[in-house]
Amino acid sequence: MYDLAVMWEWIAFSVRWLHVITAMAWIGASFYFIALDLMLKPNPALPDGAYGEEWEVHGGGFYHTVKYLVAPSRMPEHLTWHKWQSYTTWLSGAALLMIIYWVGGELFLLDPTKVDLALWQGILISGGSLTIGWLLYDQMCKSKLSDHPTVLMLLLFVILVIMSWGYNQIFTGRAALLHLGAFTATIMTANVFFQIMPNQRIVVEDLKAGRTPDAKYGKIAKVRSTHNNYLTLPVVFLMLSNHYPLAFGTEYSWIIASLIFLTGVTIRHYFNTMHATGKGPHWTWGVTVLLMVVIAWLSSVRNTETWEDAEARDLTPYEQKYASAASFEDAYDTVLGNCSMCHAREPVYGTMKWAPKKVYLETPGDVARHADQIYLQAGISHAMPPPSAVQMDEEARQTLIAWVREVRNQ
């Protein structure tokens, strides 16, 4: 039965939910410890080796936190490791990427108007680029550039800009920004797995063996953790971007994505400074607003694809199955009568200026390309058309269901 698609959709939703839950846990812990580290105050009464302390109040209780610059003189019996938030976030995100952009690659991964690649080639680029990104970044951090943190951050930004442009030359707009987010998140999780945690384990083992831990391990972990702190907000934006066509569906989406990394730096700089000094530099908000104005302006450049361009585009074998079905003509007429006034290159419904999520449903090719989405959004569910629009009757929905199931049951 084609209703396996419904089960697949719920699997994707469940994995996405898990991804959001674990991401909140990771980001929350990361932001908390960065803030805590910056708020630490010296106190001569602290134990030997202690760097600073912080008193906090939350949930009706008081908390007293002490940080040791390297490690305490004696290993405590209980030690809480903060690592699984990062690992589960990356693993669930990787699973979601595979579900949507690998298994569903015929629809969501490759853009045939940009480059002619087989799906397996796109998947290879998708997975391989994430690994290459980490290797480049890791080598830079291990080089003499580590003594020049500002230069290191600038070079990382250059890499991100290049990847943003490169992804945009191959993938669909949604996939390009999502992969840039995955590229960055892979660096962040790899920092935890390959650097931060191993260095902390070395310190713990030294303590257990009665050796004095080397301060360099804490320094390395601190640098990687700081990088993660500045990369977090752009990753969140990129993960949300597939809901907003003005972010992913415009000519300069790769520049928009690049500028978002700068806003991440300005926003985090404000909060990091505020945690350290009690007062944040207000100029950062002005710069952030200016960057967002530039981003909004770049997004206003209209898509250059015309109805004729879309009609002339060759269908993939996957799409051709839907376009050649016996029931396609009825389904196409149903979509034109119920959906195309909004899902058009030049929408004519109300004051709408852009098709929702840049989903076009005008040409036979458009409709064939989005068969699965049409089935889920307007066939078995009533998500589309929206309640405020003219409603599709049940007979029309059954027409769409019959069309897709005809192809799936072949």
C-alpha positions, 0 to 999 in steps of 0.5 A: 500500500502507498500509505506506507508514505504516511508511516514514512512521513511520521518516521521523519517527523519523529526523528525531527522531533528527537533532533529538536529535543536534543538540540535544545539540550545541547544548545542550552547546556553550551550557552549555560556553561559559556555564560557561567565561565564568563561570570566567574569571580575570583575569591582568595578563599577558594581551594588551591587550583580554583579559578573562580566561583559563581553563586546563582539562584534558580527554582527556589534554590541557591547554587554555588559553582567553583571552576578549577583552572586545570583540575582539582587536586583529588578526583571526585567520586561523581563526575557528570559528563556533558557529551550525549546532548551533542552526539544525539543531536548530530546522529538524529540530524544525520538520520533526518538528512538521510531520510529527507535528502537521500531517500527522498533525493529525487525530490529534495536533493538535486536541482537539475537546472543547476547540474546534471548528476545522478542521485548517487553522486549527489548523495556522495557529495552530501556525505563526503563534504561533511567529512572534508569540512571537519578535516580542513577545520581540524588541521587549521586548529592544529597548525600554528594558526591556533596562536592567532584565534582571530585569523583562524575564525576568519579562515573558517568564515571563508570556508563556510562562504565557499561551501555555501556557494558550492552547495548552491551550485549543486543542490536545491535551495533547501538542501543547500542551506540545510547542508551548510548547517549540517556541515557546520554542525558536524564541525561542532560535534566533531570538536566535542567527540575528537577534541574536547572529550578526549582531552578531558579524559586525559586530565581525569586519567592523570588525576587518577594516576596521581599525576599533575594534568597539563593545562594545555588540554583545557586550553585546547578544549576551551578554544573548540568550545568557543568556536562552537559557541559562535557557530550555534545560532547560524546553525539554528537559522539554517535548520529553520530556513527550509520553512522560509523561501526568502531564505533558501529560494532566491538568487543570492541565498548563498550570500544570505547564508554567509551573512547569517554567520556574521549575525551569529558572531555579533549576537553572541559577542553581545551576550558573551561580553554582557556575561563577562562585564555586566554590560553588552556592547550595544553597537552589535545590535546595530550591526545585526540589524544592518546585516538583516536589512541587507539580507532582506534586500538580497531576498527581494531579488525575484526568481528568474525562472519562467513558466516556459523554463519550467515546462522545457525542463526534462523530467527525471524518471521518477517524475515521468512516472507520475506525468505519464499515469492515466489519471494524471490529467484529472489530477493536473486539472484539480491542482490547477483549479485549487492550488496554482493561484498561490503556488505560481511564479507570479501568485494571483491570490490576495497580496501574496508575492511568493509561492509558499515554500517556493513550491510551484504547481503550474506546469505538468512538470511542476505537479509531477515533481511534487506528487508526494507533497500533493498527496500528503498535503492536499490528498489524505490530509486537509493541510492545503488549501489553507482554511482561509482559501476556497476549500477543495471538495472531497471528490477533488482530494480523492482524485489526487489520492487515486493518481498517486496510488495508481503510480505507487501500486504499479 
